[in-house]
């Protein structure tokens, strides 16, 4: 069954049967590399088994992306004047959106697209977090700890309790994520135009819709993280190419950033 994760589903490397097809192709290559084959043309090709993705590859790529994300976030937090925080946040969010669409819609892994998204998202998070920290001192450190705690609980549930999102529930989660993103984009356009749908307000008077939108975001983020972990494990099991570890790391980073932003907003609901 093809993954419902929009990042990983564009790659055949994360689907059952990939390894078998790859080995069949390698078998044809080895047939052509038999002694004497091609010597009449002046060459003798050699078949080499392709490098495959490992869990260590995924961890390394995910860590690399988070380092780049944090460096970009620190740059916008410490180096930008207050007057540029909102313009940089708006421009970087648009760049991140385009880059994420490029990475998601391509069947092959686009490392430049992943790097572009990571830098743009880092600039956005740094600017946005600095604004929140100004209004609600100490909230950013609390949101970071909350995100790590949520990720640790999800990882423990996946690893030790064998919690999975499968079957019909997985399809519901996938459709819910798409609907959530569409609504968020509509709200973004309305906010840029000077209006408000009441979905992304902050503070103690945010309103019911903001509470509901942020709460749904956290639930979908947790479910998406479970799916991401399963898809990474499936990619390793199916013998995905080593380059696909960039796509897996990208998917994990996007989910954790999503969790952080929603937890940050929920924490603001308890502050004046």
SETIMAR-736394 format. One record per residue (C-alpha): chain; residue in three letters; residue number from 1; x, y negated, z negated. Coordinates in Angstrom, 2 decimals. Example, Ala and Ser with C-alpha at 12.3 -4.5 7.8 and 13.67 -1.06 7.14 Angstrom:
SETIMAR-736394
PT; A; Ala; 1; 12.30; 4.50; -7.80
PT; A; Ser; 2; 13.67; 1.06; -7.14
end
This chain:
SETIMAR-736394
PT; A; Unk; 1; 0.00; 0.00; 0.00
PT; A; Unk; 2; 1.37; -3.40; 0.97
PT; A; Unk; 3; 2.05; -5.82; -1.87
PT; A; Unk; 4; -0.54; -8.46; -2.70
PT; A; Unk; 5; 2.25; -10.79; -3.83
PT; A; Unk; 6; 2.33; -13.51; -1.12
PT; A; Unk; 7; 6.10; -13.89; -1.40
PT; A; Unk; 8; 6.98; -10.21; -1.22
PT; A; Unk; 9; 4.19; -9.04; 1.09
PT; A; Unk; 10; 5.75; -10.73; 4.12
PT; A; Unk; 11; 8.67; -8.30; 4.00
PT; A; Unk; 12; 8.28; -4.69; 5.12
PT; A; Unk; 13; 11.17; -3.84; 2.79
PT; A; Unk; 14; 8.77; -3.86; -0.19
PT; A; Unk; 15; 6.31; -1.39; 1.34
PT; A; Unk; 16; 6.26; 2.42; 1.09
PT; A; Unk; 17; 7.93; 4.18; 4.01
PT; A; Unk; 18; 10.58; 1.52; 4.56
PT; A; Unk; 19; 13.42; 3.72; 3.38
PT; A; Unk; 20; 12.27; 6.64; 5.55
PT; A; Unk; 21; 12.10; 4.43; 8.63
PT; A; Unk; 22; 15.53; 2.98; 7.82
PT; A; Unk; 23; 17.04; 6.45; 7.44
PT; A; Unk; 24; 15.52; 7.57; 10.74
PT; A; Unk; 25; 17.08; 4.56; 12.44
PT; A; Unk; 26; 20.39; 5.32; 10.72
PT; A; Unk; 27; 20.13; 8.90; 11.97
PT; A; Unk; 28; 19.93; 7.63; 15.56
PT; A; Unk; 29; 22.97; 5.45; 14.92
PT; A; Unk; 30; 24.91; 8.40; 13.54
PT; A; Unk; 31; 23.96; 10.44; 16.61
PT; A; Unk; 32; 25.50; 7.77; 18.80
PT; A; Unk; 33; 28.58; 7.68; 16.59
PT; A; Unk; 34; 29.47; 11.34; 17.15
PT; A; Unk; 35; 33.12; 12.00; 18.18
PT; A; Unk; 36; 33.60; 11.28; 21.85
PT; A; Unk; 37; 30.39; 9.31; 22.25
PT; A; Unk; 38; 31.04; 6.07; 24.04
PT; A; Unk; 39; 34.69; 6.85; 24.79
PT; A; Unk; 40; 33.93; 6.88; 28.49
PT; A; Unk; 41; 33.04; 3.21; 28.08
PT; A; Unk; 42; 36.14; 2.39; 26.06
PT; A; Unk; 43; 34.58; 2.23; 22.55
PT; A; Unk; 44; 33.42; 4.55; 19.79
PT; A; Unk; 45; 30.84; 2.94; 17.50
PT; A; Unk; 46; 30.79; 3.86; 13.82
PT; A; Unk; 47; 27.58; 4.02; 11.76
PT; A; Unk; 48; 27.62; 2.50; 8.27
PT; A; Unk; 49; 24.84; 2.91; 5.74
PT; A; Unk; 50; 23.16; -0.45; 5.06
PT; A; Unk; 51; 23.59; -2.07; 1.65
PT; A; Unk; 52; 20.44; -1.73; -0.42
PT; A; Unk; 53; 18.96; -3.89; -3.15
PT; A; Unk; 54; 19.57; -3.01; -6.78
PT; A; Unk; 55; 18.15; -4.32; -10.05
PT; A; Unk; 56; 21.51; -5.95; -10.73
PT; A; Unk; 57; 21.20; -7.80; -7.41
PT; A; Unk; 58; 17.77; -9.11; -8.41
PT; A; Unk; 59; 19.03; -10.23; -11.83
PT; A; Unk; 60; 22.06; -11.95; -10.30
PT; A; Unk; 61; 20.05; -13.78; -7.62
PT; A; Unk; 62; 17.35; -14.81; -10.10
PT; A; Unk; 63; 20.01; -16.15; -12.47
PT; A; Unk; 64; 21.70; -18.06; -9.64
PT; A; Unk; 65; 18.44; -19.69; -8.60
PT; A; Unk; 66; 17.64; -20.72; -12.17
PT; A; Unk; 67; 21.07; -22.30; -12.59
PT; A; Unk; 68; 20.51; -24.37; -9.43
PT; A; Unk; 69; 16.99; -25.24; -10.62
PT; A; Unk; 70; 18.28; -26.42; -14.02
PT; A; Unk; 71; 21.10; -28.47; -12.49
PT; A; Unk; 72; 18.61; -30.25; -10.20
PT; A; Unk; 73; 16.22; -30.78; -13.11
PT; A; Unk; 74; 18.99; -32.21; -15.28
PT; A; Unk; 75; 20.01; -34.57; -12.47
PT; A; Unk; 76; 16.51; -36.02; -12.15
PT; A; Unk; 77; 16.06; -36.16; -15.94
PT; A; Unk; 78; 19.32; -37.95; -16.77
PT; A; Unk; 79; 20.18; -39.87; -13.59
PT; A; Unk; 80; 16.88; -41.22; -12.27
PT; A; Unk; 81; 15.61; -44.57; -13.52
PT; A; Unk; 82; 12.06; -44.53; -14.87
PT; A; Unk; 83; 10.77; -46.44; -11.84
PT; A; Unk; 84; 11.77; -43.57; -9.52
PT; A; Unk; 85; 10.36; -40.66; -11.51
PT; A; Unk; 86; 6.94; -40.63; -9.86
PT; A; Unk; 87; 8.19; -41.24; -6.27
PT; A; Unk; 88; 10.81; -38.50; -6.60
PT; A; Unk; 89; 8.23; -36.14; -8.12
PT; A; Unk; 90; 5.80; -36.71; -5.24
PT; A; Unk; 91; 8.41; -36.37; -2.46
PT; A; Unk; 92; 10.09; -33.33; -4.02
PT; A; Unk; 93; 6.71; -31.61; -4.54
PT; A; Unk; 94; 5.95; -32.00; -0.82
PT; A; Unk; 95; 9.38; -30.65; 0.13
PT; A; Unk; 96; 8.96; -27.72; -2.27
PT; A; Unk; 97; 5.53; -26.94; -0.81
PT; A; Unk; 98; 6.83; -26.85; 2.78
PT; A; Unk; 99; 9.88; -24.79; 1.79
PT; A; Unk; 100; 7.75; -22.28; -0.14
PT; A; Unk; 101; 5.47; -21.84; 2.87
PT; A; Unk; 102; 8.49; -21.23; 5.12
PT; A; Unk; 103; 9.90; -18.62; 2.74
PT; A; Unk; 104; 6.53; -16.93; 2.18
PT; A; Unk; 105; 5.41; -16.76; 5.81
PT; A; Unk; 106; 8.70; -15.49; 7.25
PT; A; Unk; 107; 9.14; -11.71; 7.47
PT; A; Unk; 108; 12.91; -12.08; 7.09
PT; A; Unk; 109; 14.47; -13.66; 4.01
PT; A; Unk; 110; 15.30; -17.35; 4.44
PT; A; Unk; 111; 18.06; -18.16; 1.95
PT; A; Unk; 112; 18.28; -21.83; 3.09
PT; A; Unk; 113; 14.53; -22.14; 2.55
PT; A; Unk; 114; 14.84; -20.62; -0.93
PT; A; Unk; 115; 17.67; -23.01; -1.82
PT; A; Unk; 116; 15.70; -26.00; -0.51
PT; A; Unk; 117; 12.70; -25.03; -2.61
PT; A; Unk; 118; 14.85; -24.48; -5.70
PT; A; Unk; 119; 16.50; -27.90; -5.50
PT; A; Unk; 120; 13.24; -29.72; -4.74
PT; A; Unk; 121; 11.38; -27.89; -7.50
PT; A; Unk; 122; 14.20; -28.68; -9.92
PT; A; Unk; 123; 13.97; -32.39; -9.14
PT; A; Unk; 124; 10.20; -32.24; -9.59
PT; A; Unk; 125; 10.40; -30.38; -12.91
PT; A; Unk; 126; 13.05; -32.72; -14.28
PT; A; Unk; 127; 11.03; -35.84; -13.45
PT; A; Unk; 128; 7.74; -34.36; -14.64
PT; A; Unk; 129; 9.24; -32.99; -17.86
PT; A; Unk; 130; 10.84; -36.34; -18.66
PT; A; Unk; 131; 7.48; -38.08; -18.36
PT; A; Unk; 132; 5.88; -35.51; -20.68
PT; A; Unk; 133; 8.75; -35.85; -23.15
PT; A; Unk; 134; 8.27; -39.62; -23.19
PT; A; Unk; 135; 4.58; -39.35; -24.07
PT; A; Unk; 136; 4.86; -36.26; -26.28
PT; A; Unk; 137; 8.33; -36.05; -27.91
PT; A; Unk; 138; 9.58; -32.48; -28.37
PT; A; Unk; 139; 7.02; -30.92; -26.04
PT; A; Unk; 140; 9.51; -29.79; -23.37
PT; A; Unk; 141; 11.56; -27.62; -25.74
PT; A; Unk; 142; 8.33; -26.08; -27.03
PT; A; Unk; 143; 7.17; -25.32; -23.47
PT; A; Unk; 144; 10.52; -23.73; -22.60
PT; A; Unk; 145; 10.38; -21.52; -25.69
PT; A; Unk; 146; 6.76; -20.66; -24.91
PT; A; Unk; 147; 7.66; -19.66; -21.36
PT; A; Unk; 148; 10.51; -17.42; -22.51
PT; A; Unk; 149; 8.27; -15.87; -25.15
PT; A; Unk; 150; 5.53; -15.16; -22.61
PT; A; Unk; 151; 8.03; -13.68; -20.15
PT; A; Unk; 152; 9.54; -11.49; -22.90
PT; A; Unk; 153; 6.11; -10.18; -23.93
PT; A; Unk; 154; 5.20; -9.41; -20.31
PT; A; Unk; 155; 8.53; -7.64; -19.72
PT; A; Unk; 156; 8.12; -5.58; -22.90
PT; A; Unk; 157; 4.54; -4.67; -21.96
PT; A; Unk; 158; 5.69; -3.64; -18.48
PT; A; Unk; 159; 8.72; -1.71; -19.69
PT; A; Unk; 160; 7.49; 0.01; -22.83
PT; A; Unk; 161; 3.68; 0.04; -22.58
PT; A; Unk; 162; 3.54; 0.73; -18.83
PT; A; Unk; 163; 1.11; -2.17; -18.29
PT; A; Unk; 164; 0.34; -2.60; -14.59
PT; A; Unk; 165; -1.97; -4.68; -12.39
PT; A; Unk; 166; -3.29; -2.25; -9.83
PT; A; Unk; 167; -6.18; -1.32; -7.59
PT; A; Unk; 168; -9.13; -3.68; -7.40
PT; A; Unk; 169; -7.73; -5.92; -10.17
PT; A; Unk; 170; -4.63; -6.60; -8.08
PT; A; Unk; 171; -6.73; -7.74; -5.16
PT; A; Unk; 172; -8.80; -9.96; -7.47
PT; A; Unk; 173; -5.61; -11.52; -8.83
PT; A; Unk; 174; -4.28; -12.13; -5.32
PT; A; Unk; 175; -7.48; -13.83; -4.18
PT; A; Unk; 176; -7.67; -15.83; -7.41
PT; A; Unk; 177; -4.12; -17.11; -6.94
PT; A; Unk; 178; -4.90; -18.24; -3.40
PT; A; Unk; 179; -8.06; -20.00; -4.58
PT; A; Unk; 180; -6.19; -21.62; -7.47
PT; A; Unk; 181; -3.47; -22.95; -5.17
PT; A; Unk; 182; -6.03; -24.33; -2.70
PT; A; Unk; 183; -7.90; -26.14; -5.50
PT; A; Unk; 184; -4.60; -27.46; -6.88
PT; A; Unk; 185; -3.64; -28.83; -3.44
PT; A; Unk; 186; -7.04; -30.53; -3.08
PT; A; Unk; 187; -6.62; -32.05; -6.54
PT; A; Unk; 188; -3.12; -33.23; -5.62
PT; A; Unk; 189; -4.43; -35.03; -2.54
PT; A; Unk; 190; -7.21; -36.64; -4.59
PT; A; Unk; 191; -4.74; -37.81; -7.25
PT; A; Unk; 192; -2.41; -39.27; -4.60
PT; A; Unk; 193; -5.42; -41.16; -3.21
PT; A; Unk; 194; -6.07; -42.63; -6.64
PT; A; Unk; 195; -8.92; -40.37; -7.75
PT; A; Unk; 196; -9.23; -37.46; -10.15
PT; A; Unk; 197; -11.13; -34.18; -10.32
PT; A; Unk; 198; -10.42; -33.83; -14.04
PT; A; Unk; 199; -8.41; -30.63; -13.54
PT; A; Unk; 200; -4.92; -31.78; -14.47
PT; A; Unk; 201; -5.50; -34.31; -17.23
PT; A; Unk; 202; -3.23; -34.18; -20.28
PT; A; Unk; 203; -3.47; -35.11; -23.94
PT; A; Unk; 204; -6.08; -34.41; -26.58
PT; A; Unk; 205; -8.86; -35.94; -24.47
PT; A; Unk; 206; -8.05; -33.94; -21.33
PT; A; Unk; 207; -11.51; -32.41; -21.06
PT; A; Unk; 208; -12.98; -28.95; -20.57
PT; A; Unk; 209; -12.01; -28.65; -16.89
PT; A; Unk; 210; -8.34; -29.29; -17.66
PT; A; Unk; 211; -8.40; -26.71; -20.45
PT; A; Unk; 212; -10.05; -24.19; -18.13
PT; A; Unk; 213; -7.71; -24.87; -15.19
PT; A; Unk; 214; -4.57; -24.59; -17.33
PT; A; Unk; 215; -5.84; -21.46; -19.09
PT; A; Unk; 216; -6.63; -19.73; -15.80
PT; A; Unk; 217; -3.17; -20.75; -14.57
PT; A; Unk; 218; -1.48; -19.01; -17.50
PT; A; Unk; 219; -3.57; -15.84; -17.09
PT; A; Unk; 220; -2.81; -15.69; -13.36
PT; A; Unk; 221; 0.85; -16.43; -14.06
PT; A; Unk; 222; 1.11; -13.49; -16.48
PT; A; Unk; 223; -0.65; -11.17; -14.02
PT; A; Unk; 224; 1.58; -12.40; -11.20
PT; A; Unk; 225; 4.70; -11.76; -13.30
PT; A; Unk; 226; 3.59; -8.16; -13.86
PT; A; Unk; 227; 3.08; -7.77; -10.11
PT; A; Unk; 228; 6.48; -9.36; -9.40
PT; A; Unk; 229; 8.24; -6.90; -11.71
PT; A; Unk; 230; 6.50; -3.96; -10.08
PT; A; Unk; 231; 7.32; -5.19; -6.58
PT; A; Unk; 232; 11.00; -5.66; -7.48
PT; A; Unk; 233; 11.11; -2.11; -8.80
PT; A; Unk; 234; 9.32; -0.86; -5.68
PT; A; Unk; 235; 11.77; -2.70; -3.43
PT; A; Unk; 236; 14.69; -0.98; -5.15
PT; A; Unk; 237; 12.94; 2.39; -4.95
PT; A; Unk; 238; 12.14; 1.95; -1.25
PT; A; Unk; 239; 15.72; 1.00; -0.38
PT; A; Unk; 240; 15.13; -2.64; 0.57
PT; A; Unk; 241; 18.13; -4.43; 2.09
PT; A; Unk; 242; 20.40; -6.22; -0.37
PT; A; Unk; 243; 19.40; -9.60; 1.10
PT; A; Unk; 244; 15.83; -9.04; -0.11
PT; A; Unk; 245; 17.06; -9.60; -3.67
PT; A; Unk; 246; 16.93; -13.34; -2.83
PT; A; Unk; 247; 13.23; -13.00; -2.03
PT; A; Unk; 248; 12.62; -11.04; -5.23
PT; A; Unk; 249; 14.46; -13.66; -7.31
PT; A; Unk; 250; 12.49; -16.40; -5.59
PT; A; Unk; 251; 9.19; -14.73; -6.45
PT; A; Unk; 252; 10.17; -14.40; -10.12
PT; A; Unk; 253; 11.32; -18.02; -10.29
PT; A; Unk; 254; 8.11; -19.36; -8.74
PT; A; Unk; 255; 6.02; -17.42; -11.27
PT; A; Unk; 256; 8.06; -18.56; -14.28
PT; A; Unk; 257; 7.92; -22.19; -13.13
PT; A; Unk; 258; 4.15; -21.83; -12.78
PT; A; Unk; 259; 3.94; -20.49; -16.34
PT; A; Unk; 260; 6.09; -23.33; -17.68
PT; A; Unk; 261; 4.04; -26.11; -16.10
PT; A; Unk; 262; 0.75; -24.70; -17.38
PT; A; Unk; 263; 2.11; -24.07; -20.88
PT; A; Unk; 264; 3.46; -27.64; -20.89
PT; A; Unk; 265; -0.01; -28.98; -20.09
PT; A; Unk; 266; -1.71; -26.79; -22.69
PT; A; Unk; 267; 0.68; -28.02; -25.38
PT; A; Unk; 268; -0.17; -31.60; -24.47
PT; A; Unk; 269; -3.82; -30.90; -25.28
PT; A; Unk; 270; -2.87; -30.73; -28.96
PT; A; Unk; 271; -1.00; -34.04; -28.88
PT; A; Unk; 272; -2.15; -37.64; -28.83
end
